[in-house]
Amino acid sequence: QVQLVESGGGLVQPGGSLRLSCAASGSIESIRAMAWYRQAPGKQREWVATITTSGISTIYADSVKGRFTISRDNARSTMYLQMNSLKPEDTAVYYCNTGAGGMMYWGKGTLVTVSS
């Protein structure tokens, strides 16, 4: 069993920055790749970024490439999403995701609101 808890969301002005965190607990030795997803109001959930088990390789959606950075600290069982140059269209609930022991796990999400 794996538990995921997101934090760091809040209200920020356009052009500002936020750093999201995802803390994992439970059978953390079974965790492999991790990812961030988001769901904007009235829209489908979309994939944002993925990071491999070692943290060496990362992949980003075109909409956030060059502005967001995904990273992980395996010693603290935590994944991060550094968000810079935020736009109103980045407003969404951001979710942490991982696979462990053949099962998929999700956090409950943290809300990011980008507005003047």
Kinemage of the C-alpha trace (Angstrom):
@kinemage 1
@onewidth
@group {chain A} dominant
@subgroup {mainchain}
@vectorlist {calphas} color= white
{ca gln a 1} P 0.000 0.000 0.000
{ca val a 2} L 1.168 3.525 -0.843
{ca gln a 3} L -0.260 6.829 0.359
{ca leu a 4} L 0.337 10.124 -1.490
{ca val a 5} L -0.256 13.613 -0.059
{ca glu a 6} L 0.104 16.788 -2.154
{ca ser a 7} L 0.830 20.241 -0.705
{ca gly a 8} L 1.969 23.713 -1.773
{ca gly a 9} L -1.037 24.909 -3.752
{ca gly a 10} L -2.518 28.373 -3.357
{ca leu a 11} L -3.314 31.698 -5.025
{ca val a 12} L -0.634 33.329 -7.187
{ca gln a 13} L -0.594 36.204 -9.702
{ca pro a 14} L 0.178 35.616 -13.405
{ca gly a 15} L 3.940 35.380 -13.905
{ca gly a 16} L 4.478 34.142 -10.363
{ca ser a 17} L 5.870 30.846 -9.074
{ca leu a 18} L 4.833 27.973 -6.810
{ca arg a 19} L 6.426 24.689 -5.748
{ca leu a 20} L 4.196 21.665 -5.195
{ca ser a 21} L 5.226 18.665 -3.091
{ca cys a 22} L 4.011 15.054 -3.024
{ca ala a 23} L 4.959 13.036 0.060
{ca ala a 24} L 4.768 9.230 -0.230
{ca ser a 25} L 4.431 6.728 2.616
{ca gly a 26} L 3.799 2.999 3.014
{ca ser a 27} L 5.581 0.543 0.693
{ca ile a 28} L 7.827 3.237 -0.756
{ca glu a 29} L 10.438 0.662 -1.816
{ca ser a 30} L 7.963 -0.502 -4.482
{ca ile a 31} L 7.473 2.956 -6.027
{ca arg a 32} L 8.803 3.333 -9.574
{ca ala a 33} L 8.110 6.267 -11.917
{ca met a 34} L 5.997 9.164 -10.618
{ca ala a 35} L 3.915 11.788 -12.400
{ca trp a 36} L 1.895 14.970 -11.984
{ca tyr a 37} L -1.586 15.399 -13.482
{ca arg a 38} L -3.999 18.339 -13.306
{ca gln a 39} L -7.704 18.980 -13.795
{ca ala a 40} L -8.952 22.482 -14.621
{ca pro a 41} L -12.547 23.551 -13.848
{ca gly a 42} L -14.930 21.976 -16.363
{ca lys a 43} L -12.160 20.045 -18.147
{ca gln a 44} L -10.765 16.493 -18.275
{ca arg a 45} L -7.783 15.485 -16.163
{ca glu a 46} L -4.564 15.873 -18.164
{ca trp a 47} L -1.008 14.625 -17.774
{ca val a 48} L 1.600 17.268 -16.861
{ca ala a 49} L 4.987 15.583 -16.292
{ca thr a 50} L 6.687 12.252 -15.490
{ca ile a 51} L 9.943 11.417 -13.717
{ca thr a 52} L 11.704 8.022 -13.724
{ca thr a 53} L 12.611 6.017 -10.614
{ca ser a 54} L 16.142 7.428 -10.436
{ca gly a 55} L 15.049 10.959 -11.312
{ca ile a 56} L 17.474 11.102 -14.233
{ca ser a 57} L 14.855 11.225 -17.010
{ca thr a 58} L 11.901 13.634 -17.198
{ca ile a 59} L 9.106 14.250 -19.724
{ca tyr a 60} L 6.746 17.247 -19.956
{ca ala a 61} L 3.494 18.146 -21.656
{ca asp a 62} L 3.945 20.797 -24.361
{ca ser a 63} L 1.762 23.229 -22.412
{ca val a 64} L 4.235 23.412 -19.493
{ca lys a 65} L 7.579 22.662 -21.167
{ca gly a 66} L 10.186 25.300 -20.310
{ca arg a 67} L 8.152 26.639 -17.376
{ca phe a 68} L 7.712 23.637 -15.025
{ca thr a 69} L 10.382 21.356 -13.539
{ca ile a 70} L 9.663 17.934 -12.000
{ca ser a 71} L 12.108 16.427 -9.488
{ca arg a 72} L 12.238 13.866 -6.675
{ca asp a 73} L 14.137 13.242 -3.444
{ca asn a 74} L 14.022 9.477 -2.879
{ca ala a 75} L 15.738 9.788 0.517
{ca arg a 76} L 12.710 11.766 1.733
{ca ser a 77} L 10.172 9.907 -0.469
{ca thr a 78} L 9.033 13.221 -1.947
{ca met a 79} L 8.357 14.470 -5.494
{ca tyr a 80} L 8.228 18.151 -6.462
{ca leu a 81} L 6.843 20.333 -9.239
{ca gln a 82} L 8.453 23.771 -9.566
{ca met a 83} L 6.077 26.027 -11.521
{ca asn a 84} L 7.392 29.316 -12.966
{ca ser a 85} L 5.847 31.953 -15.264
{ca leu a 86} L 2.388 30.812 -14.244
{ca lys a 87} L -0.578 31.607 -16.504
{ca pro a 88} L -4.316 31.767 -15.725
{ca glu a 89} L -4.774 28.589 -17.792
{ca asp a 90} L -2.560 26.738 -15.274
{ca thr a 91} L -5.388 27.041 -12.730
{ca ala a 92} L -6.335 23.480 -11.733
{ca val a 93} L -6.278 20.834 -9.039
{ca tyr a 94} L -2.880 19.136 -9.283
{ca tyr a 95} L -2.622 15.395 -8.512
{ca cys a 96} L 0.324 13.151 -7.652
{ca asn a 97} L 0.421 9.691 -9.294
{ca thr a 98} L 2.619 6.587 -9.034
{ca gly a 99} L 2.659 2.842 -9.687
{ca ala a 100} L 3.792 0.386 -7.017
{ca gly a 101} L 3.447 -3.393 -6.725
{ca gly a 102} L 1.309 -3.572 -9.860
{ca met a 103} L -1.209 -1.004 -8.575
{ca met a 104} L -1.901 2.670 -9.351
{ca tyr a 105} L -2.058 5.293 -6.585
{ca trp a 106} L -3.360 8.882 -6.535
{ca gly a 107} L -3.246 11.720 -4.028
{ca lys a 108} L -6.306 13.829 -3.192
{ca gly a 109} L -4.950 16.895 -5.015
{ca thr a 110} L -3.910 20.471 -4.217
{ca leu a 111} L -5.561 23.545 -5.774
{ca val a 112} L -3.518 26.087 -7.739
{ca thr a 113} L -5.267 29.343 -8.691
{ca val a 114} L -3.517 31.831 -11.006
{ca ser a 115} L -5.373 35.155 -11.010
{ca ser a 116} L -4.905 38.917 -10.680
